[in-house]
Amino acid sequence: MRFFLLMAVYGLAATVIETTLLAGWPAQMLRFDFIVPAVAAVSFYKERREAVPVIVFYGILMDVASGAPFGMSILSYLVIYSFVRAIIAKISFQEGIALLFWVAILSLFDKLVCAIVMLVSAGNMKVPGIIIERAPAQALLDAAVGLFIIPLLVRYWNLSWEKIRKPKGLQWREMPK
C-alpha cells in the first residue's frame, strides 16, 4: 500500500507538471513525459501485484488529462508492461545506455499503440501519421528523461516514514539552563 501511495503521489505531481508547467515545451508536439519512464521502471523492477495497479492508475490519470479517447493510455501502458514482462529474462536493462535504449523502445511502443487507437477511433491517418512522425524524437526525449527519473524513482519508492521524518545529520542537544 505504501508503494502504491508513493507512486500515486508521483503520478499526480508528474501529470500536473506535464500538463501545466511544461506543456508545449520544448516543442508543440514533443513533451516531457514523466509517466512512460515510470511505467518502464515499475515494469522492470516490480512484480505484478505492485506494478499493475500503479500502471492502471497512471493510465487513468493520463486518460483524464488528455483529449485522446479514454482507455488509450491504460491500454498503452499495459502493452508496455506486457512487453517488458515477456522479455525481461532475455534482456539486460541495467543502468546507463541500456536503460536509455529500453526506455526509448518502450516510448516507441507507447506511440505505436496510441497511433493505432487514434486510427481506429478517427478513421483516418492524419493524427496517427503525426504521432508516428514525431515518435523517434519523443522516444529520445523520453529516454533522456528516464535516465534521470528512473534512478530517482527507485530511490523514492524505497522510502519509509522513518526515513522521511528522521532529520539527516542533525544532532539534538539540550540547551543549558
WOHU-V264782 format. One record per helix or strand. SS is the DSSP state (H for helix, E for strand). FROM is the first residue (numbers start at 1). LEN is the number of residues. If there is no record, write none. Layout:
SS_FROM_LEN / SS_FROM_LEN
This chain:
H_2_20 / E_26_1 / E_31_1 / H_34_12 / H_48_18 / H_72_19 / H_97_26 / H_126_31 / H_161_5
